[in-house]
Amino acid sequence: MSRDGGPGVQGQTYRISQRVQQIPASGIRKFFDLLASMDGVISLGVGEPDFVTPWSIRDAAIEAITHGDTHYTSNFGTPELRRAISHHLEKLYGVQYDPLSEILVTVGVSEAMDLAMRALLDPGDEVLVPEPTYVSYNPCAVLAGATPVGVPTYMEHDFRLQAADVERAITPATQLLVLGYPNNPTGAVLSRADMTAIGEVARRHDLMVVSDEIYDRLGYDGEHTCFASLPGMQPRTILLGGFSKAYAMTGWRIGYAAGPAPVIEAMMKVHQYVTMCAPTMSQAAAVEALANGEHEVQDMVEQYNYRRRFIVSSFNQMGLTCFEPRGAFYSFPSIRSTGLTSEAFAQGLLREEKVAVVPGSAFGASGEGFVRACYATSLDQIKEAMDRIARFTAHHRGPE
Ligand code: PLP
């Protein structure tokens, strides 16, 4: 047993697979383990709503439990939820998905991303991942035996993925392009024109696209464009959607994939063996969220928007240049004026001022020089955090 995964128990060593050894533990998690051991910290770290799931949604789950809905559902998810998702997508984006064969209910977008990669990729395949990137995309590709290839995005372009950069990264091994807009960690959104140009590249090179649209409802600057709604794109797109962010339902572990029936069938095969089905009571809650949650979504978006304006102008005022994020609930200020690396900035800020932000390097090499500050926390907390960050940056002015 030579490929050991660290110190053994009572002399035993463990042979950890090469694939798992290849993926790092999430840079975000590492940071939050440290944070959990400290008092008085204001966290702008974790990407999770501070709101509790609205009551009507909680009630729907309680009712399901009260009625004894405690069994497995169909592997695809309950017919009610699949119909509700299909209706929701058609109403919002004009895309049509057959609830019986083109929608799979999953344990969050997290599982859906893993299933999509496992269903579509083979060893040797390459996956294009825009950078900075949400932390799970590269590991999912590696776990599927494929190779992730970063496509950098830049503050100069408001972190919008450029079709020409996608095209430049394509090789004969490229199978898949991952899109994640509105974006974590940058808050960038793509315009319809951006997406159309990227879709044209996907069509020319016959790429499949996995579009993680978990933040679709959290846009502050006009309508979200659903990638699958672009002419000709639905047959090459797997649309991933969720409840965690828009409905403040992170702990319920519920999301979905919508796509061409053969791909959904392949994803379902993996899902059926490793997960069986998404939690039954969470599925009942999700039906209620789609039926009656719109008002609550709008309320939360309004509050995020207010906090967004405040945090962005605060960063800019203290000399940490911050482009205007137009979606999700993250700001991504440049910390270059301090002369610190993003890791040193985040660690110093936590140690000296007890504010947690995530180093940009946790999102890939092109995240260096930035930190991610999540504004899904109360305005009072954000104000206090901004005072502390201003004090920290005043003490750490690097060479201009
Ligand atoms: N995709 C992105 C871009 C995210 O930011 C997150 C969570 O932070 C997820 C997916 C995971 O979502 P879920 O809770 O539905 O698994």
Residues whose N, C-alpha, C, O or C-beta is under 5 A from the ligand:
A	BS01	PLP	G47 V107 G108 V109 S110 Y134 G180 N184 D212 I214 G242 S244 T250 I254 G255
